[in-house]
Amino acid sequence: MTDKLEQSKQNQPPTKQSVRFVTVTEGHDGQRIDNFLMREIKDVPRSFVYRILRKGEVRVDKKRAKPTRKLKTGESVRIPPMILPDKKQSKKAPQQLLDQLEQAILLEDKDLILINKPAGLAVHGGTGSPYGLIEAFRQLRSTLPFVELAHRLDKDTSGIVILAKNRKALLSLHELFKSGGIDKYYQTLVAGQWKTGRQHVSNTLVRERGRKQKVQVQEGGKVAESIFYPRQKFSKTTLIEVKLLTGRMHQIRTQLAALDFPVLGDTQYGNFALNREFKKSVGLKRLFLHAFKVEFKLSFSGTTYKKEIPLAQDLQRVIDQL
């Protein structure tokens, strides 16, 4: 019986959708029509959205719209009748993760959510990860009309992630990140004893050819700036506090590796022999990097946000043993 049910599901025809008219709400004011459609028409490739726009099947207040057209509150968007491409049902996050995320909410108001992301969870679903933080959170809060990531955090990094609950907050956060208006702080355990005090590091990072997920310090790249402070020294390691002045991919990890103070547990830029030693001696099983503090102010609301959290429990256990 189960096999017949599964076969029946697989043989279901593509979904037929009749014409719809959607009124643009304040939460989507200023959003591009292509991005708006990606949210309204679930589980379709972006090329599908561009095709119906190019054919003029999508109308905004009865007029054709280009993909870059920005919507305004109160406008009516006509989404044409269509047969949606047959898609496999997306994998749902388990209830255990949803319960964990509910407990991980640090702060929530009408504009923002601050959440303590666990290590091992990507912020976005993708290859090898059918769901990430944002997909799981939308599943947890299915009644929220709008929730988006304001920034990224590496899969193996734990700590504070900011989610926006409306478009005005999202755009304001993007502007703050571009202008350096958000202070983000991390804690990391590095190999070696830090010899100096505060150190301001500025260099340029370039993505390695053929390796989209790895970068290196090299001239001609994007400027990356960080300030490093030693917090606690041990016999072979140092606990470092980092203030980010820019937000480049793998910025902290590459800059510290270039200084010969690689982050412990780092499988891309780290000291692999030390990683094995610390996994065996103190049980460090992942990247020792934790986003522990944020400070910023939303210009449109005037609200100031300050949040600081302790080290993740698994990382604190490592420090306790050292």
PyMOL commands that set and color helices and strands:
alter all, ss='L'
color gray80, all
select helices_A, chain A and resi 2-10+26-28+33-40+46-54+95-104+133-140+167-179+251-258+272-282+313-321
alter helices_A, ss='H'
color red, helices_A
select strands_A, chain A and resi 16-17+20-23+59-60+63-64+76-79+82-83+105-108+112-117+148-149+158-164+183-191+199-207+215-217+222-233+237-244+289-297+304-308
alter strands_A, ss='S'
color yellow, strands_A
deselect
rebuild
show_as cartoon
